[in-house]
Amino acid sequence: MEIKIGVQNVGREIVLESNQDAETVAKVVGEAIKGGSELRLTDDKGRLIIVPGNALGYVEIGAEEVRRVGFGQF
């Protein structure tokens, strides 16, 4: 799923693909915002992304969808 993170006072957003489900990501984001701790997410390539919780502007969690194979439109 695609996750977009907006950081305060930064013009570009952080975009990553993650294998985590939406509920898990929402829980981690909520804890980072509520506790003022850092947001730690791992992308689908195993890279760790760390953002200070007090610098978060927004987090957009994309819908989980099954990846299609081929070029056909359904």
N, C-alpha and C positions, 0 to 999 in steps of 0.2 A: 504494500500500500504506500501511497505517496504522503509524505508529511512535509508541510511548509511551516517554517518558524520565522516569525518576524521579531527582530531585536530592536529595542528602542534606540533611536539616534543613529541607525544604520540604514542606508538606502536599499540594500539588497537583502532578500530573504534567503534563508538556508533551506534548500530542498533536498530531501533524501528519500530513498526507497527503503522500507523496512519490512521484515518478515513478521514483526510483532502484530498482534491483533489490535483493533481500535480501542477496545476497553482497557487493555494493558497500558497503551500509550496515554490514554486519557487519565488513568490513575497516576502514572508517573508525572505527567504535566501538572495535575492538580496538587500533588504533594510538593512539587518544586515551587509552585506559586504560593501555596498556603504556608509552607515552612520557610520560604526565602532561601532554600538550598539550591544547588545547581541541578539543571535538567540534564540527564545522561540518557542518550539513546544510541542504539547500535544500528547501523544501516545493513543492507542485505549483503554487503561485501565484508562485513566484520569490523568496519571502522567505527570508532567511538566518537560521538559528537557531544560536547559538553558546553552548555550555555548557562550563565548565571541566572538563577530564578528571578532575581529582582530586575533583570534587564529584558525579560520577555515582553514583547509587545502583543503577540498573538501566536497561536499554534492552530494550524488547519490540518485536520486529520482526514485524509481522503477515504472514500468508500472502498471496502474490500471487494475486489472483483476477480473473477477467474480469468486468467490470461488466455486469449484466443490464439490459435495457431493458423497461419495461412493468410490469404488476402481476401477471402470472401466476406461479404457484408450480409448480416442476417437481420 
